[in-house]
Amino acid sequence: MKKHNFYAGPSILPEYTIKKTAEAILDFAGTGLSVMEVSHRSKEFVAVMDEATALVKELLQVPETHEVLFLQGGASTQFFTVPFNLLKTKAAYLNTGTWSNKAIKEAKLFGEIVEVASSKDTTYNYIPKGYVVPEDVDYFHYTTNNTIYGTQIHHDPEVSVPLIADMSSDIFSRPIDVSKYDLIYAGAQKNLAPAGVTLVIVRKEALGKVDRPIPTMIDYRTHIEKGSMFNTPPCVPVFAALQTLRWLKENGGIEAIAKVNQEKAAIIYDELDRNKCFEPVVKDPADRSLMNITFVMTKAYKEKEAEFFELATSKNCVGIKGHRSIGGFRASTYNAMPKESIQVLVDAMKEFEQKQA
Ligand SMILES: *Cc1c(COP(=O)(O)O)cnc(C)c1O
């Protein structure tokens, strides 16, 4: 039987994506070949890349000023590709956790980095507010959704410098205003496709302004010029991404999925706020992630973590262990997660509470 998949990444994908990809692995677009063994220059695969690019533009309302790229190396490669291409002397970063820190570490190889604020003091369980972004930086970088800690920035920040965001774990989950960003990147394996492809949306005008030589593969202009086909793209993940994008469009697009995501997260947060055995890690509802919901046992039940884990596992819930760096639990509720799975987890929490009485 199908498990209730709460893994943080790689993570749940729509049944539609998995089925269509399985079919294409056996016979791709009637070619009699697998999508794994067909040339990326074949007209059938070029059509996949073209439609995937077009659907990203349509779903996120990407303006003409921006290009959509499918690259490799994960979000982690973007941590250095971004400053390589865009950092002249100085950039500002908001530190909201592990991924921000990794981005900051790489950026420091290219220039001066101003950390405008950090929530490290309380293990990143809130989003810093009221910070000031210096006017003289080349860009401001932030992580929209903190996959490990369960915090999320729900609105595009208002800054007067170019904006860059790591949206790996909440891209396509809510409306964003792409025109406000010089660059957005996202590893696909949270909300789009299997690992192996990274989505980048970049403002063309922002490129070509640094003096340093840029290796061909790391230069965004290479991939813009070649339509993400400069070298062999990850054909299977791109094919799967296209299926997820079609599924998303079919289900009403970003506005519709955002509403469902709010409803799903509310079911869990309401239970965490009510149930005497559990509490959410992130106290301020405004900072709570709708994609990764982190929670712990309340003080009186601290010793019973393993017991709840066992109960949830017996109900076929998988992937609810918190990240090794913070412990507790984490329920990841990406776009593809059905409400029924959420209900199974919440019912397990209720059952656990009743058992304690
Ligand atoms: C998972 C994740 C990453 C790392 O992505 P890779 O593709 O494994 O390099 C970076 N940022 C965020 C926000 C993530 O959730």
Residues whose N, C-alpha, C, O or C-beta is under 5 A from the ligand:
A	BS01	LIG	G73 G74 A75 S76 W99 N145 T147 D166 S168 S169 G187
